[in-house]
Amino acid sequence: MSQDDAQRLIDAVNHQELMRRRQVHGRDLNDWHTALRELKAAGETRQALVLLHEIIDKTLALAQYDAREPQLWWFTQAAWLHERHRDYDKAAAVLQQWLDAWPDRRAIPWRSRPAIDRERTKVHARIQRLRRRAGVL
């Protein structure tokens, strides 16, 4: 076996392991978007929150293995649902989890630094608004 073949085998095993770690209830993380939209549309917001928090926990655990950032969409959806239930502390906390998991200076090769900075600034501002609503600030 050549060194290139060995590296391809290692890469394949690593990819398979990453895909296994991305599973939530037997489905890849990205396969839950439609199901969550359907739960929200049906008014099943508590169920949607439970599922979102499972997905968020999985994405946070994956941060050390996956070069991709934890997808902000999961966190903003959970924050929106917490906000809808007037649980502003939890809404702010879930957004803070995303900021904490994605350090300010972590590089993302396929995204521009200004775009990342704008996104982080928006999340910071939303956390501040939520904390004010919760009476924390």
RASUL-V148292 format. One record per residue. RES is the residue in one letter. SS is DSSP state (H for helix, E for strand, - for the rest). Layout:
BEGIN
res = [RES RES]
ss = [SS SS]
END
This chain:
BEGIN
res = [M S Q D D A Q R L I D A V N H Q E L M R R R Q V H G R D L N D W H T A L R E L K A A G E T R Q A L V L L H E I I D K T L A L A Q Y D A R E P Q L W W F T Q A A W L H E R H R D Y D K A A A V L Q Q W L D A W P D R R A I P W R S R P A I D R E R T K V H A R I Q R L R R R A G V L]
ss = [- - H H H H H H H H H H H H H H H H H H H - E E - - E E H H H H H H H H H H H H H - - - H H H H H H H H H H H H H H H H H H - - - - - - - - - H H H H H H H H H H H H H - - - H H H H H H H H H H H H H H - - - - - - - - - - - H H H H H H H H H H H H H H H H H H H H H H - - -]
END
